[in-house]
Amino acid sequence: MENKVKVGIVGATGYAGVELVRLLLNHPYTEIVGISSVSFGGRDISEIYPGLRPEFQKELSSDPQQFLKGCDVVFASLPHGLSEGIALACMENDVLFIDLGADFRLDSENDYRKWYGKPFDYPKLHTQSVYGLCEWFREDIKKAKLVGNPGCYPTSIALGLWPALKKGLIQPKGIIIDSKSGVTGAGRSLTQNTHYPECNEALAAYKAGAHRHLPEIEQTLSKAGSGDVQVTFLPHLVPVNRGILSTIYCDCPADMETVRAAYEEAYGAERFVTVLREGEYANIRNVRCSNSCHISLHRDEHSGKLIVCSAIDNMVKGAAGQAVQNMNLILGLEEDCGLTAVAPAF
């Protein structure tokens, strides 16, 4: 590629936003031309994150409109309800828009209203958006100009369950999902639950049956073709910075040889998804800071359940890395451009 892809990042000082900065600084074909932050407008981003020095020192704008028209791609990492206006401006200026927030993840406006408390601001935009789970919607993503980047929990769960659902090996009802996430999944703003004395040396479930990722999980899994999927989803907060481990329990009459064959067929050629060997267990340490997903498959002979363990880094494959992967697909770049880093050994 002769000319660098000009990139803007809206919400660059949040955890996912600064992770985008880190990844794009190591991308061979991108140049970050604009960054914005409501909280830190007018300050240099390296004041907020000194680890960016000396590679990246750039003033944060308080208004992304100041740089939007000069971009080829804009990423937004914002709380729900704040991305649609930016998406509209991007569409009007023929700028690729990739939303790391929740505004373009749900197909149904009724579901969005129920779970996020507001209607779509621009319903027509949602007819143009594509759900950015790269491994399963790759061909649709390649033609997109507006992408709803999946949530972190839904990414780990959809990658973990899709092959079994696609082949009809498990029952679509009665699936139980136990997911554990690092504290960065809660965002940079401090809450009581993420305050150090509250979460250190602690392990707690939260939002039982009420997490906003639930409708996204069921919507995505239902597209695998085994009928409407219904799950019980219980997330947990664990005292680590980053990573998600989803442990999934489902009724599966098929034998493990058939199950393993389905997963190896689905992911054998995938750059970022690894089906672990028999006897190995997915571990967040082994995907940390990478765009990888590790999946391990297990049988509980006592109950007859299939147990699927799926591990990702919530800030990379669960957010910024998958967003860059989406960009690469749309721009016709190698899918792993800027995403080849492996997990630290310790």
C-alpha positions in Angstrom: 0.0 0.0 0.0 1.6 3.3 -1.2 -0.3 5.7 1.1 -1.0 5.2 4.8 -4.6 4.7 5.9 -5.6 7.9 7.8 -7.3 6.9 11.1 -9.2 8.8 13.7 -10.0 7.5 17.2 -13.0 8.9 19.1 -12.7 8.1 22.8 -9.0 7.5 22.7 -8.3 7.7 26.4 -10.6 4.9 27.5 -9.0 1.4 27.9 -10.2 0.2 24.5 -9.4 3.5 22.8 -5.8 3.5 24.0 -5.5 -0.1 23.1 -6.4 0.9 19.6 -3.6 3.5 19.7 -1.1 0.9 20.8 -2.2 -1.6 18.0 -2.3 1.0 15.3 1.1 2.4 16.1 2.4 -1.1 15.2 0.3 -1.4 12.1 2.4 -1.1 8.9 -0.3 0.8 6.9 -2.0 3.2 9.3 -1.3 6.7 10.5 -3.3 8.1 13.4 -4.3 11.6 12.3 -6.9 12.5 15.0 -7.8 11.5 18.5 -10.5 12.9 20.8 -11.6 12.8 24.4 -14.3 14.7 26.2 -12.5 14.3 29.5 -9.0 15.3 28.4 -9.5 17.6 25.4 -6.6 19.9 24.8 -4.1 17.7 26.6 -1.5 15.5 25.0 -2.4 11.8 25.2 1.1 11.0 26.5 0.3 13.0 29.6 -2.5 10.5 30.3 -0.6 7.5 29.2 3.2 8.2 29.6 4.0 4.8 28.2 3.2 6.1 24.8 6.3 8.3 24.8 8.3 8.8 22.7 6.5 7.0 19.9 3.2 8.9 20.1 2.6 12.4 21.5 -0.5 14.0 20.1 -3.1 16.5 21.4 -6.5 15.3 22.1 -9.4 17.1 20.5 -12.7 17.6 22.4 -14.6 17.5 19.1 -14.0 14.6 16.6 -15.7 16.7 13.8 -12.4 18.6 13.7 -10.6 15.7 12.1 -13.3 13.4 10.8 -13.2 14.6 7.2 -9.5 14.0 7.0 -9.8 10.3 7.9 -10.3 7.1 5.9 -11.4 5.2 8.9 -12.8 6.3 12.2 -13.1 4.1 15.3 -15.4 5.1 18.2 -14.9 3.7 21.7 -17.8 5.4 23.6 -20.6 4.6 26.0 -23.8 3.5 24.4 -26.0 6.2 22.8 -23.1 8.4 21.7 -21.9 6.8 18.4 -24.8 7.2 16.0 -24.2 10.9 15.3 -20.6 10.2 14.5 -21.5 7.3 12.3 -23.9 9.5 10.4 -21.2 12.1 9.7 -18.9 9.3 8.6 -21.4 7.9 6.2 -22.1 11.4 4.7 -18.3 11.8 4.1 -17.6 8.3 2.8 -15.5 7.4 5.9 -15.4 3.8 7.2 -16.8 3.7 10.7 -16.2 1.0 13.2 -18.0 1.3 16.5 -16.5 -0.4 19.6 -19.6 0.6 21.6 -23.0 -1.0 21.7 -25.0 1.2 19.4 -24.8 -1.1 16.3 -24.7 -4.6 17.9 -28.4 -5.3 18.2 -30.6 -5.8 15.1 -33.9 -5.0 16.9 -34.7 -1.5 18.0 -37.1 -3.0 20.6 -34.3 -5.0 22.1 -32.0 -1.9 22.1 -34.7 0.1 23.8 -35.3 -2.6 26.4 -31.7 -3.2 27.3 -30.2 0.3 26.7 -33.2 2.5 27.6 -33.4 4.5 24.3 -34.5 4.1 20.7 -32.2 4.2 17.7 -31.4 7.8 16.8 -31.0 7.1 13.1 -32.8 3.8 12.2 -31.7 3.9 8.6 -28.1 3.6 9.7 -28.8 0.3 11.2 -29.8 -1.2 7.9 -26.3 -0.4 6.7 -24.4 -1.8 9.6 -22.7 -5.2 9.8 -21.9 -7.2 12.9 -18.2 -7.5 13.1 -17.5 -11.1 14.3 -14.8 -11.6 11.7 -14.5 -15.4 11.7 -18.2 -15.9 11.0 -19.4 -12.9 9.0 -16.2 -12.2 7.0 -17.8 -11.9 3.6 -20.4 -9.4 4.8 -17.8 -7.4 6.7 -15.6 -7.0 3.5 -18.4 -5.1 1.9 -19.3 -2.9 4.9 -18.9 0.8 5.5 -20.3 0.7 9.0 -19.4 -2.1 11.5 -20.7 -2.8 15.0 -17.8 -4.4 16.8 -19.0 -7.3 19.0 -18.9 -7.1 22.8 -16.1 -8.9 24.6 -18.3 -11.5 26.3 -20.2 -12.3 23.1 -17.0 -12.7 21.2 -15.6 -15.4 23.5 -19.0 -17.1 23.7 -19.9 -17.0 20.0 -16.4 -18.3 18.9 -16.7 -21.0 21.6 -20.2 -22.3 20.6 -20.7 -21.5 16.9 -19.2 -24.8 15.4 -21.3 -27.0 17.6 -24.5 -25.0 16.9 -23.7 -24.8 13.2 -23.5 -28.6 13.0 -26.5 -29.2 15.2 -24.4 -31.1 17.8 -25.8 -29.3 20.9 -29.3 -28.3 22.0 -30.0 -24.6 21.4 -31.9 -24.4 24.7 -30.6 -24.8 28.2 -27.0 -23.6 27.5 -25.3 -22.3 30.7 -22.5 -19.8 30.3 -20.1 -18.9 33.2 -17.8 -16.0 32.1 -15.1 -14.4 34.1 -13.6 -11.0 33.1 -10.7 -8.8 34.1 -11.4 -5.4 35.6 -10.7 -3.5 32.4 -14.0 -4.8 31.0 -15.8 -2.4 33.3 -14.1 0.6 31.7 -11.8 3.3 33.0 -14.3 5.2 35.2 -14.0 4.1 38.8 -17.0 2.5 40.5 -17.2 0.9 43.9 -17.0 -2.6 42.4 -13.8 -1.8 40.5 -12.2 0.2 43.3 -9.0 -1.7 44.3 -9.9 -2.7 47.8 -13.3 -4.0 46.6 -12.0 -6.2 43.7 -8.6 -7.2 44.9 -8.5 -10.7 46.5 -12.2 -11.1 45.5 -14.3 -13.0 43.0 -17.9 -12.1 42.5 -20.8 -12.6 40.1 -22.8 -9.7 38.9 -25.9 -8.8 36.8 -27.3 -12.3 36.9 -29.7 -12.6 34.0 -29.6 -8.9 33.4 -26.3 -8.2 31.6 -26.7 -6.1 28.5 -24.6 -8.6 26.5 -27.3 -11.3 26.9 -29.5 -10.2 23.9 -26.4 -9.9 21.7 -25.2 -13.4 22.7 -28.6 -15.0 21.9 -29.0 -12.9 18.7 -25.5 -14.0 17.4 -25.8 -17.6 18.4 -29.3 -17.9 16.8 -27.7 -17.0 13.4 -25.6 -20.3 13.6 -28.7 -22.1 12.2 -29.8 -24.4 15.0 -32.9 -22.4 15.8 -33.5 -19.7 18.5 -30.8 -20.0 21.1 -31.6 -19.5 24.8 -28.8 -19.2 27.4 -28.3 -18.6 31.0 -25.5 -16.1 31.3 -23.7 -15.2 34.5 -20.6 -12.9 34.3 -18.0 -12.6 37.1 -15.4 -10.0 37.9 -11.9 -11.4 38.7 -9.0 -9.4 40.1 -6.8 -9.3 36.9 -6.4 -6.5 34.5 -7.4 -8.2 31.3 -8.8 -11.4 29.9 -12.1 -13.4 29.6 -12.6 -17.0 30.2 -16.0 -18.3 29.2 -16.9 -21.8 30.5 -20.0 -23.1 28.6 -22.1 -26.1 29.5 -24.5 -27.7 27.0 -26.4 -30.9 26.2 -24.6 -32.7 23.5 -25.5 -36.3 22.4 -22.6 -36.4 19.9 -19.4 -38.1 20.8 -16.2 -36.1 21.4 -14.6 -37.3 18.1 -17.5 -35.7 16.2 -17.4 -32.6 18.2 -13.6 -32.1 17.9 -13.8 -32.7 14.1 -16.5 -30.0 13.8 -14.3 -27.5 15.6 -11.1 -28.4 13.7 -13.0 -28.1 10.4 -14.4 -24.7 11.5 -11.2 -23.2 12.7 -8.4 -25.1 11.1 -7.6 -22.3 8.7 -8.3 -19.4 11.1 -5.4 -17.2 12.0 -6.7 -16.2 15.4 -8.6 -19.1 16.7 -6.9 -22.2 18.1 -8.6 -25.4 19.1 -6.4 -26.8 21.9 -5.2 -30.4 22.1 -7.2 -33.0 24.1 -6.3 -32.5 27.8 -5.3 -28.9 27.4 -7.4 -26.1 29.0 -8.0 -22.6 27.7 -6.2 -20.0 29.9 -6.3 -16.2 29.7 -2.6 -16.0 30.4 -1.9 -17.7 27.0 -3.9 -15.1 25.0 -2.9 -12.0 27.0 -2.2 -8.9 24.8 -2.9 -10.9 21.6 -5.8 -11.2 19.2 -6.1 -14.9 19.8 -8.9 -17.0 21.0 -8.1 -20.4 22.6 -10.8 -23.0 22.8 -10.7 -26.2 24.7 -13.3 -29.0 24.6 -14.2 -31.3 27.4 -16.8 -34.0 28.2 -18.4 -34.5 31.6 -19.1 -38.2 31.3 -21.2 -38.1 34.5 -23.7 -35.6 33.3 -23.2 -36.1 29.5 -22.5 -32.4 29.1 -20.1 -30.9 26.6 -18.0 -28.2 28.3 -16.4 -25.6 26.1 -13.8 -23.2 27.5 -13.0 -20.1 25.4 -10.3 -17.6 26.4 -9.6 -14.2 24.9 -8.0 -10.9 25.8 -11.0 -8.7 26.4 -9.2 -5.5 25.3 -7.8 -7.1 22.0 -9.9 -9.8 20.5 -12.8 -8.6 22.6 -12.4 -5.0 21.5 -9.6 -3.1 19.8 -7.9 -6.1 18.0 -11.1 -7.3 16.5 -11.8 -3.7 15.4 -8.5 -3.6 13.6 -9.2 -7.0 12.1 -12.5 -5.7 10.7 -10.6 -2.7 9.2 -8.1 -5.0 7.6 -10.8 -7.1 6.0 -12.7 -4.1 4.6 -9.5 -2.4 3.2 -8.3 -5.7 1.5 -5.3 -5.9 3.8 -3.9 -9.1 5.2 -6.2 -9.9 8.1 -3.4 -10.1 10.7 -1.8 -6.8 9.8 -0.8 -5.1 13.1 -2.1 -8.1 15.0 0.7 -10.6 15.0 1.9 -10.1 18.6 1.9 -13.3 20.7 1.1 -13.5 24.4 3.9 -12.8 26.9 5.3 -16.0 28.3 4.7 -14.8 31.9 
